[in-house]
Amino acid sequence: MFRGLIARQARSILIDPYANAFMQDPAAPTNLPWALKDETVMKPGVKLKDEINNLNSYIESRKSESSKLESALAKKHNDYNDLRKQRDELQEERKYKRTWRNR
């Protein structure tokens, strides 16, 4: 199923790399009314491979940022748990001192 989807998307990209829409007939040059009058100048230096690489770099940078945030969050969570543990120990100590004084 995924292979078919990827193949169809590749055919659509070959037909119109910028619009890249799912067309009714992927073999047709175009069946989109707006595309018949499209006068978009395709830049010679821009290739689909470059666009994909740029998108991939962006995704990788977001993954990196996400993992940094996750590790920072995990550290804060551990710090929070340590503080709760200290608080609980102090409360137990106070409770022990109160019971000791009342004897």
C-alpha positions as CSV (number, residue, x, y, z in Angstrom):
1,M,0.0,0.0,0.0
2,F,2.8,2.5,0.9
3,R,4.7,1.6,-2.2
4,G,1.7,2.4,-4.3
5,L,1.2,5.7,-2.4
6,I,4.8,6.7,-2.9
7,A,4.8,5.7,-6.6
8,R,1.6,7.8,-7.1
9,Q,3.1,10.8,-5.3
10,A,6.3,10.5,-7.3
11,R,4.3,10.5,-10.6
12,S,2.4,13.6,-9.3
13,I,5.6,15.4,-8.5
14,L,7.0,14.6,-11.9
15,I,3.9,16.1,-13.5
16,D,3.9,19.3,-11.4
17,P,6.8,19.5,-8.8
18,Y,5.5,22.6,-7.1
19,A,1.7,21.8,-6.9
20,N,2.3,18.2,-6.2
21,A,-1.4,17.6,-5.9
22,F,-3.1,14.2,-6.1
23,M,-4.6,14.3,-9.6
24,Q,-7.4,12.1,-10.9
25,D,-5.3,10.9,-13.8
26,P,-1.5,10.9,-12.9
27,A,-0.6,10.1,-16.6
28,A,-2.3,13.3,-17.8
29,P,-0.1,16.4,-18.3
30,T,-2.6,18.3,-16.3
31,N,-6.3,18.3,-15.6
32,L,-6.4,21.3,-13.3
33,P,-8.0,24.3,-14.9
34,W,-5.8,26.8,-13.1
35,A,-2.7,24.9,-14.3
36,L,-3.5,25.4,-17.9
37,K,-2.9,29.1,-17.6
38,D,0.0,28.7,-15.1
39,E,2.9,30.9,-16.0
40,T,5.1,30.1,-13.1
41,V,8.8,30.4,-14.0
42,M,10.6,27.4,-12.7
43,K,13.9,28.4,-11.2
44,P,16.7,26.6,-12.9
45,G,18.8,26.2,-9.7
46,V,16.0,24.8,-7.6
47,K,15.6,21.1,-7.8
48,L,13.2,18.8,-6.0
49,K,16.2,17.1,-4.4
50,D,17.3,20.4,-2.9
51,E,13.8,21.1,-1.5
52,I,13.7,17.6,0.0
53,N,17.1,18.1,1.6
54,N,16.1,21.5,3.0
55,L,12.9,19.9,4.4
56,N,14.9,17.0,5.8
57,S,17.4,19.5,7.5
58,Y,14.5,21.3,9.0
59,I,13.0,18.1,10.4
60,E,16.3,17.0,11.8
61,S,16.9,20.4,13.5
62,R,13.4,20.1,15.1
63,K,14.1,16.6,16.2
64,S,17.3,17.8,17.8
65,E,15.5,20.7,19.5
66,S,12.8,18.3,20.7
67,S,15.3,15.9,22.2
68,K,17.0,18.8,24.0
69,L,13.7,19.9,25.4
70,E,12.8,16.3,26.4
71,S,16.1,15.9,28.3
72,A,15.7,19.3,30.0
73,L,12.2,18.3,31.0
74,A,13.4,14.9,32.4
75,K,16.1,16.7,34.4
76,K,13.5,19.1,35.8
77,H,11.2,16.2,36.7
78,N,14.1,14.4,38.5
79,D,14.9,17.7,40.4
80,Y,11.2,18.0,41.3
81,N,11.2,14.4,42.6
82,D,14.3,15.0,44.6
83,L,12.8,18.1,46.2
84,R,9.6,16.1,47.1
85,K,11.7,13.4,48.7
86,Q,13.6,16.0,50.8
87,R,10.3,17.6,51.8
88,D,8.9,14.2,52.8
89,E,12.0,13.5,54.8
90,L,11.8,16.8,56.6
91,Q,8.1,16.3,57.4
92,E,8.9,12.8,58.8
93,E,11.7,14.4,60.9
94,R,9.3,17.1,62.3
95,K,6.7,14.5,63.0
96,Y,9.2,12.4,64.9
97,K,10.4,15.5,66.9
98,R,6.8,16.4,67.8
99,T,6.0,12.9,69.0
100,W,9.3,12.8,71.0
101,R,8.5,16.1,72.7
102,N,5.0,15.0,73.7
103,R,6.2,12.0,75.7
